Amino acid sequence: MPTSRRRKNGIIKKQAKNRRQSNADIIEAVTNCLQAYKSIYILNFDCIRSSIMKELRNNWKDSRFFFGKNKVMRYVLGKTEEEEPYKGLHQLAPFLSGNIGVLFTSRTRDQVHDFFDNFIVNEYPRIGSRAPRDVVLNAGPVDIPVELEPRLRELGLPIQVQNNEIFLTSDVPLFQENSVISRESAKILETLCMPILEARVEIVAEWDSEFGFSANER
């Protein structure tokens, strides 16, 4: 039975109320962070995945990350000099768009830059993304449990089992650099435990309560 207009309006109002409450919570949290931490860093991600966010939060338990909600973040930090709560904060606004994260911390600038300059997470490519390089599966033993043999056959790989070990019987060109990664290729990489991407995080802009604003010119 189709949803009645009254019920649909009720659902829409409830969703709007939840969004307002969520935004209010973020505004309060960001405002508290402005008072608790001395520096803000805008971080650009090659890709934002739960594994990356989890690792970052584990390494920065003395700090606070925000992912998404860029519009709300611009509102709190200010888009003009008249709106900014602290001098220079509004200069961060142009960088608050796209796949970015915001880090509030009191660690030194050298500590922050050293960490992210060396931060690399191995990831699997997304279906439909572009391959970063050529990948060829070489003939020979495959270092995965033999129980996964049926899955590899379903994915079309030329395999055989000898002495309870899986072997590729011939080389398999999986994809070429810059080609579109198919669903099958992505599943093969995950099944073979081959994360071919190196996900990095770049500091694109920063603000410090003592030194003010600066942008990364790299």
Secondary structure, 3 states (H helix, E strand, C coil): CCCCHHHHHHHHHHHHHHHHHHHHHHHHHHHHHHHHCCEEEEEEECCCCHHHHHHHHHHCCCCEEEECCHHHHHHHHCCCCCCCCCCCHHHHHHHCCCCEEEEEECCCHHHHHHHHHCCEEEECCCCCCECCCCEEECCEEECCCHHHHHHHHHCCCCEEEECCEEEECCCEEEECCCCECCHHHHHHHHHCCCCCEEEEEEEEEEEECCCEEEECCC
